[in-house]
Amino acid sequence: MGKILVVDDDNTSRLVLLKTLAQDGHEVLEAPTAVRALQMLEEREEPPDLIISDIVMPFMDGMEFATKVREDPRLTHTPILLCTALADRHTVMRAAKLGIQHYILKPLVPDKVLQQVRSILADLSKTPAVEE
């Protein structure tokens, strides 16, 4: 199972994700803001296998957070799953420019979350490690 960082300012959404992922055997870290998530990522020696982030958050939105994640050489290839109510063309295009292709729309449905997470992690296990 994977190590997953969940970033969402909404307590209910974050708890649904935490419970769903933990019951599936994943090690889950949580951050209520993107600012806190960046601090956690800097403090950890080993990056998570997957980051799940909301887009609409205070202080720093999910797109700004994803941009900063992509700027960190250790996290360049870490997949990001956006968990959001936003699915408009502009948002999708912004995310695509950051290499983000994975979305879960709110309200969250645990089975759909697990399906998406399992698919992303399965793809990771098929991809050879990139040497820097």
C-alpha positions in Angstrom: 0.0 0.0 0.0 1.1 3.6 -0.5 2.0 6.6 1.6 -0.5 9.3 0.8 -0.7 12.9 1.8 -4.2 14.4 2.0 -4.4 18.2 1.8 -7.9 19.7 2.4 -9.2 22.5 4.6 -12.6 20.9 4.8 -12.6 18.7 7.9 -15.4 16.4 6.6 -13.7 15.8 3.2 -10.4 15.2 4.9 -11.9 12.7 7.4 -13.7 10.8 4.6 -10.4 10.5 2.7 -8.4 9.5 5.8 -10.9 6.9 6.8 -11.3 5.5 3.3 -7.6 5.3 2.6 -6.6 3.9 6.1 -9.3 1.2 5.8 -7.7 0.2 2.5 -4.3 -0.2 4.2 -2.6 3.0 3.1 -0.4 5.1 5.4 -2.1 8.5 5.4 -0.7 11.9 6.4 -3.0 14.9 6.6 -2.6 18.6 6.3 -5.5 21.2 6.7 -3.7 23.7 4.5 -1.3 23.7 1.5 1.2 25.7 3.6 1.3 23.0 6.3 1.5 20.3 3.6 4.6 22.0 2.1 6.2 22.1 5.6 5.4 18.4 6.1 7.0 17.6 2.7 10.1 19.5 3.6 10.4 17.7 6.9 10.0 14.2 5.5 13.0 12.4 4.1 10.9 10.2 1.9 8.2 11.7 -0.3 4.7 10.3 -0.4 3.6 8.0 -3.2 0.6 10.2 -3.9 -0.7 13.6 -2.9 -4.5 14.2 -2.8 -5.3 17.9 -2.7 -8.3 20.1 -2.7 -8.1 23.2 -5.0 -10.1 25.8 -3.1 -8.3 26.4 0.2 -7.3 29.5 2.2 -3.8 31.0 2.2 -2.6 29.0 -0.8 -4.9 27.2 -3.3 -4.3 23.7 -4.6 -2.9 24.9 -8.0 -0.3 27.1 -6.3 0.5 24.2 -4.0 0.9 21.8 -7.0 3.2 24.4 -8.7 5.4 24.4 -5.6 5.4 20.6 -5.4 6.5 20.4 -9.0 9.3 22.8 -8.3 10.8 20.4 -5.7 13.1 17.9 -7.5 12.2 15.2 -5.0 8.5 15.6 -5.9 8.6 16.2 -9.6 7.2 12.8 -10.4 4.9 12.4 -7.4 1.3 12.0 -8.7 -1.2 14.6 -7.6 -4.9 13.7 -7.4 -7.1 16.8 -7.3 -10.2 16.4 -5.1 -12.5 19.3 -5.9 -15.9 20.6 -6.9 -14.2 22.5 -9.8 -14.2 20.8 -13.2 -14.4 23.7 -15.5 -12.2 23.8 -18.6 -9.9 26.5 -17.2 -9.2 24.5 -14.1 -8.6 21.3 -16.0 -6.2 23.2 -18.4 -4.3 24.8 -15.5 -3.9 21.4 -13.9 -2.8 19.7 -17.2 0.0 22.3 -17.5 1.3 21.1 -14.1 1.1 17.4 -15.3 -2.0 16.7 -13.2 -4.4 14.4 -14.9 -6.2 12.8 -12.0 -9.5 14.2 -10.5 -12.1 13.2 -8.0 -15.1 15.4 -7.9 -16.8 16.3 -4.6 -18.9 15.2 -3.0 -16.6 12.3 -2.3 -17.7 8.7 -3.0 -15.3 6.3 -1.2 -15.5 3.6 -3.8 -14.5 6.1 -6.6 -11.7 7.5 -4.4 -10.3 4.0 -3.9 -10.7 3.1 -7.6 -8.7 6.2 -8.6 -6.0 5.8 -5.9 -5.5 2.1 -6.7 -5.2 2.9 -10.4 -2.6 5.6 -9.8 -0.5 3.5 -7.5 -0.7 0.5 -9.9 0.6 2.7 -12.7 3.4 3.8 -10.4 4.5 0.2 -9.8 4.6 -0.3 -13.6 6.8 2.8 -14.2 10.5 2.3 -14.0 12.2 4.7 -11.5 13.6 7.9 -13.0 17.2 8.5 -12.2 18.2 12.1 -11.6 
